[in-house]
Structures are given as C-alpha cells and as structure tokens.
Amino acid sequence: MPLHPYIHFQGTCAEALAFYAEVFGAPPAKAMRYSEVPGAGFDSQRIIHAQLEIAGRTLMASDFPEGVEGDPQKAVTITATLPSVEEARARYDALMAGGDVIHPFGPSFFSEGFGMLRDRFGTHWILMKESAGLR
C-alpha cells in the first residue's frame, strides 16, 4: 500500500511543482485546474489536483479553493535522501532560493550531509545524504 504526501498551496501549486520538477530533474507535473472539472462550473485557474513523479515516488498537490483559508504545509515536511552529500547540498541550495533556513546544511550524527528549510512556497524540506540506517 503506497503512501503519498499530498501538499496544498494558496494559488501557487503550478509554480511550486514546476520549481520542484526543475530542482529534482523530474518531468513536468500532471495537473488539472478547477476550471477543467467537467460540469462543475468552476472558473478558477487554481490546481484541483496534480502529481509530480520524483525518482519513482509520487508527490501529490493542489491549491486550496479560492476563499478557503489554510497554511500550506505548516505541519508536514518532505524528506529527500540522496546518494551523495554533493547532491543533497545542491538540492538544499536550490530549494533555499527565497526560502528560510530551519537547520543549516552540514554533517550530523546520522548523516554526512543534512539540512532543513522552508521554501518560498511554504513547503518544509529535509535534504540529506542517505545513510545505512535510514532508507
């Protein structure tokens, strides 16, 4: 039974997923806008559902409907484990563009390279070099 993270945005879902696809070298996300829902009569260009495939894993996302309040990813963190410190650091640096440091990238007791951040879209990330005990 696969579990997939499903994250939400306030009108920036398409922009965020395009950015994540670029950072991780993934193909563009598959997305449907509210206005494309058959027979629903929505006029919104926000994303009702999208999927982005990153390294064989599916990240799902949507925008909150217009007028619906919500804090994007306030209590969710997406973790990416990468095969090298250099790759983890490169993804960390790319995601940091316009974001905020939660934990600076560097060695830790469980990984040669580990960092935490909140990107400009409000998504919290952990980027780290995979270790034998964490897969």
PyMOL commands that set and color helices and strands:
alter all, ss='L'
color gray80, all
select helices_A, chain A and resi 13-24+34-36+85-95
alter helices_A, ss='H'
color red, helices_A
select strands_A, chain A and resi 6-9+30-33+47-54+57-63+77-82+100-106+114-118+124-129
alter strands_A, ss='S'
color yellow, strands_A
deselect
rebuild
show_as cartoon
